[in-house]
């Protein structure tokens, strides 16, 4: 069945960068919508970014100008490039995918910690 697996999380200092990956098995991102969400301890899950099948992207105000979402259909992998990281970006990051941006499939998450 379909599996999405996030990777690339870790610990970085403020101002640092990380690139998260979302590899799909039993699934293709071609013609699909991919999004990233995050959830910090004690807080509700927050939408971060979306890339539509057309290639159009949308970002939460909190990450605009710092994060870039992309996908490589040939490699069946989605990405979230995160620059200028802030402590407030600390969270578990999840990728999700589906047709028409209806996120039927979800990964298990990868932890991102930003601290001095």
DANORLIN-V811806 format. One record per residue. N is the residue number from 1. RES is the residue in three letters. PHI is phi in whole degrees, -180 to 180 (999 if undefined). Layout:
N_RES_PHI, N_RES_PHI
//
This chain:
1_UNK_999, 2_UNK_-70, 3_UNK_-135, 4_UNK_-117, 5_UNK_-125, 6_UNK_-85, 7_UNK_-154, 8_UNK_102, 9_UNK_-71, 10_UNK_168, 11_UNK_-109, 12_UNK_-138, 13_UNK_-84, 14_UNK_-53, 15_UNK_92, 16_UNK_-80, 17_UNK_-133, 18_UNK_-145, 19_UNK_-121, 20_UNK_-94, 21_UNK_-121, 22_UNK_-133, 23_UNK_-91, 24_UNK_-107, 25_UNK_-125, 26_UNK_68, 27_UNK_-160, 28_UNK_-130, 29_UNK_-83, 30_UNK_-59, 31_UNK_73, 32_UNK_-114, 33_UNK_-105, 34_UNK_-125, 35_UNK_-141, 36_UNK_-120, 37_UNK_-127, 38_UNK_-146, 39_UNK_-145, 40_UNK_-94, 41_UNK_-55, 42_UNK_78, 43_UNK_-123, 44_UNK_-76, 45_UNK_-65, 46_UNK_-120, 47_UNK_-74, 48_UNK_-111, 49_UNK_-162, 50_UNK_-138, 51_UNK_-124, 52_UNK_-83, 53_UNK_-61, 54_UNK_-74, 55_UNK_99, 56_UNK_-64, 57_UNK_-122, 58_UNK_-138, 59_UNK_-135, 60_UNK_-67, 61_UNK_-57, 62_UNK_-67, 63_UNK_-121, 64_UNK_-56, 65_UNK_85, 66_UNK_-118, 67_UNK_-108, 68_UNK_-134, 69_UNK_-99, 70_UNK_-154, 71_UNK_-149, 72_UNK_-119, 73_UNK_-62, 74_UNK_-64, 75_UNK_-90, 76_UNK_56, 77_UNK_-137, 78_UNK_-104, 79_UNK_-139, 80_UNK_-135, 81_UNK_-86, 82_UNK_-117, 83_UNK_-117, 84_UNK_49, 85_UNK_-65, 86_UNK_-118, 87_UNK_-55, 88_UNK_-68, 89_UNK_-81, 90_UNK_-61, 91_UNK_-179, 92_UNK_-87, 93_UNK_-105, 94_UNK_-123, 95_UNK_-103, 96_UNK_-146, 97_UNK_-148, 98_UNK_170, 99_UNK_-78, 100_UNK_57, 101_UNK_56, 102_UNK_-99, 103_UNK_-85, 104_UNK_-80, 105_UNK_-110, 106_UNK_-132, 107_UNK_-86, 108_UNK_-90, 109_UNK_101, 110_UNK_-138, 111_UNK_-83, 112_UNK_-120, 113_UNK_-125, 114_UNK_-117, 115_UNK_-154, 116_UNK_-81
//
